[in-house]
Amino acid sequence: MADDKEDDLRMLRRLAKSYNISFRRSADEWPEAHRMRFLHIKELGDRKFSLYSESVTVRSVEEPWTRQIKSRTQWLVNRACDLSMNVQPKENGWRLGLENDVMHRFLVEVACPQCRARIWRSEIEATGYKPDSKWVQALEERKKNRKACQCPPETRAQERYEIGSSLLFDDRVEEVVILDSDLKDLPKKKMPDRTFGLKLTEKVNQLLAKLAVLTATTTDRLEFTPFKSSTNPPIFPFLILEAKSDSSKNGFHDIQTQSAFPIWKFLNLQRQLQLRTECTAQDPLVWFLGNRGSEWKVYGCYVDETDGRPRYNIHPLWGGDLTTSDGALQLILIVDYIMDWARDVYRPSIMMQLKCLATGKDFDEVSMYPESDIYSVMGERRGSPKRVSDWIQPPADNVEFEEHLETVFEDSISEYSTESTPTRPDLPDDLPNTNLGSFRSASRVDYQFNSLNVTEENVESLLVLSQGPDEKLSMSSSAAQDLDIKLRSCGELIVTTQYALDQIEFMWTGEKRKHDSNFSEAPDVELYVILEYRCFISTSWHITRELTCFAVTKSAFDILQKCAASKKGYRARELPNVSGAYPSTSLNEAIECLLSDSAKQILQASISSTLISIRPSPAEKDEETEELPSLVLDFRGIDKSLIGQTVEEYSKCARKQASKRLQLINQAQFMSSGGKGRRGYETFRRKKTAEFEAWSSKYRRKTTNRSFARKSSRSVCIRKLSEHDYSCSRCSKSRPTAFAAHWAPSLTPSSTNNTMLVQAIIIDTTGKANQERNHLCLFFLGTGPEIKEGGSIAEVVEEHLNGGKVHHTILHGPPLSEAGLDRAVLWNLPWPYRPCTKREERDLGAWVQELKEGHEPEVIVNKKWMGLWDHSQILLHYLREGLTYERATIAVKSFRDRQRERQWENRTEGQSVSEIERVNAKSFWDHLDRGGSDDAAFHDSFSD
């Protein structure tokens, strides 16, 4: 057995040599990139316990952690001596006896949970390699502002359970390191005793998910962990521990050999990231701690080049014995220094390099912000205090500012749109409140994301809730069939990943989704997606941009089909409208295209009530090059939403509660129905109660996952001034005939004194809405109108009135039932900027009068022959048919007159004159359904 181990070690040494792994001597020269750090290790390795102890009494006032370090040293020496002389353990005994205490600093936070000032600082603080780097200078500035915890001793956290565990670093014990395929024949699996790496915090996970999505369709994926992804592993490990008992025949050279390839792998992960980003601010570095009983050694592992090849060096820096006070103190201070380096230098460097890849920016251009769930990196951002968790007391005045990377998703929000909406509306303070009209800022926009996201995990809940709580809690075959048909109704489905969908939701509303699936596996979960965008003005005059999504994973679709097939007469079939998977970049480009609009363009799109379907574009070869174009998503205007009502109705299932209740008859009723005695009744009650509780438990189990309903929103203030001119990545790839955007720049009217006046009606689903007058709103663009001294806002509104034209729109609410509206013109309104009708001029004049006189004038009741909703719908129909505004108004009057004549001819006894002469949109749509012969003859009179 011993000979076999020797053979394995000899084989490892030969392999290490072939992989250019070099075992250096202590006296060998240090690399320039790490000289300062290795010098710090040497300085700490020369500290004497006697001198340190003498200084504790004075230092502990400002640096209370020095007293704790002294106590830890004494405890560690006593423990090491006891193990060495009395216990004489094997390898695991030494590890269990000392390892956690040596690595204590990596297991706890460094900030006080009470005041968040420092409860510990390294004896020598690590610094960046290049002092002229912007982020290194920021680090040095933060160090100057760091303050020690000054909480009273009786309230100060004393042990790790009070301090809290580290949220930045994670470790693995005896975890297999996955090496390259060429090394699969190593003597045995490489399982270091312990490794430390960066922990997957929420923001780190988001950043890696972004990178995974970006590279999902390429073979050149970034490798960030050497461990199996299913274990939610630490990333970019930087510290490795290997232990042997003091009775082991293996010396430190054998310990180095055994750990050589895991070290090689860790260095390679850092090196590949550095090569991709061309970052020179931080060279690859891995720390290695080996111990043989109470004797410990510290190594610095780095990469240099020899003969044009990378060389992987393992360089001894310090050695000592924990049974001595000097050795124990030196190791504690060295481990503290490594932790300080990992926290202040290594982690920010890795994060910034990852962000370089995600954003395409240079290393010094990416920004850093605090990470809100970690005490010691909480602080101020852009000059204002960071909000803290409710269960922690407010921070002290001396809170340090620890920077942290914001993710690429946060970049997308800040770059394209926007800042959060201010609490004060972006309007002048002296605007009057009026009844006949409103004022709004075009910069204030609401973003909404509504999605029905059906997965294998939640499809049962959705179908059970759709069915209703029947006794069997069965899945609804009708709902499954409905959803299956809806997927087939789209021209062509987008095939993408769950994380791509999460990403666009975050770009749109800032909502961050957490998933049970691991970040590295989730991008492989494909979905069939129907995506729509609508931009409209709500009934409260809010400009609203909404993404509506219906997404089904492939596994969930199989379940839907099986359930739908249980209904008689329905046969499961493959989806005919599925193309190849679209790269996430295509989806990103589509959303970025929408986010590129200026405030004015968004207002124009909302006035037009824009509704588009975002779908794959046909792959047509270029006639000259015979090459397929870049995959791009088209924007196609549609008359009505394909999925809006479906998403709205099925999302409501998430709010359903069990309607079944425990209903028990009383004892008298039980006896009258044939029951026997009180005991029989008690047995009956227990049985019914047990049955109901069993049903309730089953109901909760089957309906607990209601993640299929996904809604998020945010309100922002658009500051973007430059207009979207079709030069974005998506538009530049679109075919010339593609619907490249949701507004036509050639039809863009100029604003009047930085304002746009909008006249609107509300959708009338019944035909009985009593809209006596038009709704009016003046939107301010940018800084708003320039009002001369002594002037008023009434003059600005009057200027629109005198111009003779205003913008026309329809005010929208949530997706409506199509009943009674299947012929209505609700979206992509034609000719939104057009002349005012007589009624509109009167309503606008009344608002001007209210603004001037300070009170509402007498309401002018419009004629009853045609309501505002009816008139607008008939007019919009003719405009959509291609008539000019002048001819369309003539057509409306012609239909009105002919319809009134018919109604007089067909009048019945008892009808009033107003009932006979009233013309509505329903009669117009019925007229079109009958063929509209008279209308067609009228239309022909305009043809050449």
HELIX and SHEET records of a PDB file:
HELIX    1   1 ALA A    2  SER A   18  1                                  17    
HELIX    2   2 GLU A   32  HIS A   34  5                                   3    
HELIX    3   3 ARG A   35  LEU A   44  1                                  10    
HELIX    4   4 PHE A   49  ARG A   59  1                                  11    
HELIX    5   5 TRP A   65  ASP A   82  1                                  18    
HELIX    6   6 LEU A   83  VAL A   87  3                                   5    
HELIX    7   7 GLU A   91  TRP A   94  1                                   4    
HELIX    8   8 ARG A   95  GLU A   99  3                                   5    
HELIX    9   9 ASN A  100  VAL A  102  1                                   3    
HELIX   10  10 HIS A  104  LEU A  107  1                                   4    
HELIX   11  11 LYS A  134  ASN A  145  1                                  12    
HELIX   12  12 ARG A  160  ILE A  163  1                                   4    
HELIX   13  13 SER A  181  LEU A  183  5                                   3    
HELIX   14  14 GLU A  202  LEU A  214  1                                  13    
HELIX   15  15 SER A  229  THR A  231  5                                   3    
HELIX   16  16 PHE A  252  THR A  277  1                                  26    
HELIX   17  17 SER A  325  TRP A  341  1                                  17    
HELIX   18  18 ALA A  342  TYR A  346  3                                   5    
HELIX   19  19 ARG A  347  THR A  359  1                                  13    
HELIX   20  20 PHE A  363  GLU A  365  5                                   3    
HELIX   21  21 TYR A  375  VAL A  377  5                                   3    
HELIX   22  22 VAL A  408  TYR A  416  1                                   9    
HELIX   23  23 VAL A  459  GLN A  467  1                                   9    
HELIX   24  24 SER A  477  SER A  489  1                                  13    
HELIX   25  25 GLN A  498  THR A  509  1                                  12    
HELIX   26  26 ALA A  522  ASP A  524  5                                   3    
HELIX   27  27 LYS A  554  ALA A  565  1                                  12    
HELIX   28  28 SER A  584  LEU A  595  1                                  12    
HELIX   29  29 ALA A  599  ILE A  607  1                                   9    
HELIX   30  30 GLY A  644  SER A  651  1                                   8    
HELIX   31  31 LYS A  652  ARG A  655  5                                   4    
HELIX   32  32 GLN A  667  SER A  672  1                                   6    
HELIX   33  33 GLY A  677  THR A  703  1                                  27    
HELIX   34  34 SER A  729  LYS A  733  1                                   5    
HELIX   35  35 PRO A  745  LEU A  747  5                                   3    
HELIX   36  36 ILE A  793  GLY A  803  1                                  11    
HELIX   37  37 LYS A  838  GLU A  853  1                                  16    
HELIX   38  38 LEU A  868  ARG A  880  1                                  13    
HELIX   39  39 TYR A  885  GLU A  905  1                                  21    
HELIX   40  40 VAL A  913  GLU A  917  1                                   5    
HELIX   41  41 ALA A  921  ASP A  929  1                                   9    
HELIX   42  42 SER A  933  ASP A  940  1                                   8    
SHEET    1   A 7 ILE A  21  PHE A  23  0                                        
SHEET    2   A 7 ARG A 309  ASP A 321  1                                        
SHEET    3   A 7 GLU A 295  THR A 306 -1                                        
SHEET    4   A 7 LEU A 285  ARG A 292 -1                                        
SHEET    5   A 7 ILE A 235  LYS A 244  1                                        
SHEET    6   A 7 ARG A 194  LEU A 198 -1                                        
SHEET    7   A 7 PHE A 169  VAL A 173 -1                                        
SHEET    1   B 2 GLU A 380  ARG A 381  0                                        
SHEET    2   B 2 SER A 384  PRO A 385 -1                                        
SHEET    1   C 6 THR A 418  SER A 420  0                                        
SHEET    2   C 6 ALA A 709  ILE A 718 -1                                        
SHEET    3   C 6 ARG A 444  VAL A 454 -1                                        
SHEET    4   C 6 ILE A 543  THR A 553  1                                        
SHEET    5   C 6 GLU A 526  SER A 538 -1                                        
SHEET    6   C 6 ILE A 494  THR A 497 -1                                        
SHEET    1   D 7 THR A 418  SER A 420  0                                        
SHEET    2   D 7 ALA A 709  ILE A 718 -1                                        
SHEET    3   D 7 ARG A 444  VAL A 454 -1                                        
SHEET    4   D 7 ILE A 543  THR A 553  1                                        
SHEET    5   D 7 GLU A 526  SER A 538 -1                                        
SHEET    6   D 7 THR A 610  PRO A 616 -1                                        
SHEET    7   D 7 LEU A 633  GLY A 637 -1                                        
SHEET    1   E 9 THR A 418  SER A 420  0                                        
SHEET    2   E 9 ALA A 709  ILE A 718 -1                                        
SHEET    3   E 9 ARG A 444  VAL A 454 -1                                        
SHEET    4   E 9 ILE A 543  THR A 553  1                                        
SHEET    5   E 9 GLU A 526  SER A 538 -1                                        
SHEET    6   E 9 LYS A 805  HIS A 812  1                                        
SHEET    7   E 9 THR A 755  ILE A 762  1                                        
SHEET    8   E 9 HIS A 775  PHE A 780 -1                                        
SHEET    9   E 9 SER A 438  SER A 441  1                                        
SHEET    1   F 7 THR A 418  SER A 420  0                                        
SHEET    2   F 7 ALA A 709  ILE A 718 -1                                        
SHEET    3   F 7 ARG A 444  VAL A 454 -1                                        
SHEET    4   F 7 ILE A 543  THR A 553  1                                        
SHEET    5   F 7 GLU A 526  SER A 538 -1                                        
SHEET    6   F 7 LYS A 805  HIS A 812  1                                        
SHEET    7   F 7 TYR A 833  PRO A 835 -1                                        
END                                                                             
